[in-house]
Structure formats: structure tokens, C-alpha cells
Amino acid sequence: MSGLPAYQELRRTHRRFGVRATAVAVGGFLLYVLLSSFLPGLMNTSLSGHLTVGLALGLGQFVLMGLIVWRYLVHVRTDVTPVVRGLRGLTRHHESTRRRRGAFDERTTRRGAEFRPW
């Protein structure tokens, strides 16, 4: 089953999305850490009351993760699920064909053993 072009395309699409989503998540977090380490004056700048740039960017990490999860769900629904349904139907068809062929072979083998010539 893993040699089918549809399966290969499914793996490629899923891997490509995973790499992009991971790069965005790690990149956002790395940017936050680097800004905190090298520009503390910017991160301590007050936006409104006790809300600073650093706190806003830290809360923005939750928003970024939420967006990545939302995009993953859209990706699975539009790109992965239709292909998986097709592959699942193909697998069921192959299994039923294999079962029927096995049952036929079993019947013909038994029949040959029952009716032996003298």
C-alpha cells in the first residue's frame, strides 16, 4: 500500500505542512526569546498600563499556536481526509478480493483432497 502514488502524495503533503508549521512555531518562539535577551528595553516598553511589549508578544505566542492548530485542522479536512477515504476504500476492496480468493483456493484444495482417484 505504501507504494501507491496517492499514499506517497499524502505523506509528502502532510510532511510539508508539518515542516512549515514547526518552522513558524519555533521561529516565533525564537524571535520572542532573542528579543527578550538582546532588546530588554524594547520588551519593557509600556503599551498601556501594565501591558508591555514583552507581555503582549508572550501572549501572542498563544495566538500563534491557536492559528497553527486551526490551520492544521483545515489542512487535515481539505488535503488529508479525502485522500485517506480513497485509500481506505481501496484497502477494503483489496482485502475483500483477497478474502474471496483465499476462500476459493481453500474450497478447491479441499475438493481435490476429497476426490482422489483409486
C-alpha positions as CSV (number, residue, x, y, z in Angstrom):
1,M,0.0,0.0,0.0
2,S,2.9,2.4,0.7
3,G,4.0,2.2,-2.9
4,L,0.8,3.9,-4.2
5,P,1.2,7.4,-5.7
6,A,-1.8,8.6,-3.7
7,Y,-0.1,7.4,-0.5
8,Q,3.2,9.0,-1.4
9,E,1.5,12.3,-2.2
10,L,-0.4,12.1,1.1
11,R,2.9,11.6,3.1
12,R,4.6,14.4,1.1
13,T,1.7,16.9,1.7
14,H,1.5,16.0,5.4
15,R,5.3,16.3,5.9
16,R,5.4,19.6,4.0
17,F,2.7,21.1,6.3
18,G,4.4,19.7,9.4
19,V,7.7,21.3,8.5
20,R,6.1,24.7,7.7
21,A,4.1,24.7,10.9
22,T,7.1,23.7,13.0
23,A,9.2,26.4,11.4
24,V,6.6,29.0,12.2
25,A,6.1,27.9,15.8
26,V,9.8,27.6,16.6
27,G,10.6,30.8,14.6
28,G,8.0,32.8,16.6
29,F,9.3,31.5,19.9
30,L,12.9,32.0,18.9
31,L,12.1,35.6,17.9
32,Y,10.5,36.2,21.3
33,V,13.5,34.7,23.2
34,L,16.0,36.7,21.1
35,L,14.1,39.9,21.6
36,S,13.9,39.3,25.3
37,S,17.6,38.5,25.5
38,F,19.1,41.3,23.3
39,L,16.5,44.1,23.5
40,P,15.2,44.2,27.0
41,G,14.5,48.0,26.7
42,L,12.1,47.4,23.8
43,M,10.4,44.5,25.6
44,N,9.9,46.6,28.8
45,T,8.3,49.4,26.8
46,S,4.8,50.1,28.2
47,L,1.9,49.8,25.7
48,S,-1.0,50.5,28.1
49,G,-0.9,50.5,31.9
50,H,1.0,47.4,33.0
51,L,0.9,45.8,29.5
52,T,4.4,45.8,28.0
53,V,5.7,44.8,24.5
54,G,7.2,41.7,26.0
55,L,4.0,40.6,27.7
56,A,2.0,41.3,24.5
57,L,4.4,39.2,22.5
58,G,4.3,36.5,25.1
59,L,0.5,36.4,24.9
60,G,0.9,36.5,21.1
61,Q,2.6,33.1,21.4
62,F,-0.8,31.6,22.4
63,V,-2.4,33.3,19.5
64,L,0.2,31.9,17.1
65,M,-0.3,28.4,18.5
66,G,-4.0,28.7,18.1
67,L,-3.6,29.8,14.5
68,I,-1.3,26.9,13.7
69,V,-3.8,24.4,15.3
70,W,-6.6,26.0,13.3
71,R,-4.6,25.8,10.0
72,Y,-3.7,22.2,10.8
73,L,-7.4,21.3,11.2
74,V,-8.2,23.0,7.9
75,H,-5.3,21.2,6.2
76,V,-6.5,17.8,7.5
77,R,-10.1,18.4,6.5
78,T,-9.2,19.6,2.9
79,D,-6.0,17.9,2.0
80,V,-5.7,14.7,4.0
81,T,-9.2,13.3,4.7
82,P,-10.3,12.9,1.1
83,V,-7.2,11.0,0.2
84,V,-7.4,8.9,3.3
85,R,-11.0,8.0,2.5
86,G,-10.0,6.9,-1.0
87,L,-7.1,4.8,0.2
88,R,-9.3,3.3,2.9
89,G,-11.9,2.2,0.2
90,L,-9.1,0.8,-1.9
91,T,-7.7,-1.1,1.0
92,R,-11.1,-2.6,1.8
93,H,-11.6,-3.6,-1.8
94,H,-8.2,-5.3,-1.8
95,E,-8.9,-7.1,1.5
96,S,-12.3,-8.4,0.3
97,T,-10.8,-9.6,-3.0
98,R,-8.0,-11.4,-1.1
99,R,-10.5,-13.0,1.2
100,R,-12.7,-14.2,-1.6
101,R,-9.6,-15.5,-3.5
102,G,-8.5,-17.3,-0.3
103,A,-11.9,-18.9,0.3
104,F,-12.0,-20.1,-3.3
105,D,-8.5,-21.6,-3.1
106,E,-9.4,-23.3,0.2
107,R,-12.5,-24.8,-1.4
108,T,-10.7,-26.1,-4.4
109,T,-7.8,-27.5,-2.4
110,R,-10.2,-29.4,-0.1
111,R,-12.2,-30.7,-3.0
112,G,-9.1,-32.0,-4.7
113,A,-8.2,-33.9,-1.5
114,E,-11.6,-35.4,-1.1
115,F,-12.0,-36.9,-4.5
116,R,-8.8,-38.9,-5.0
117,P,-8.5,-41.4,-7.8
118,W,-8.2,-45.1,-6.8
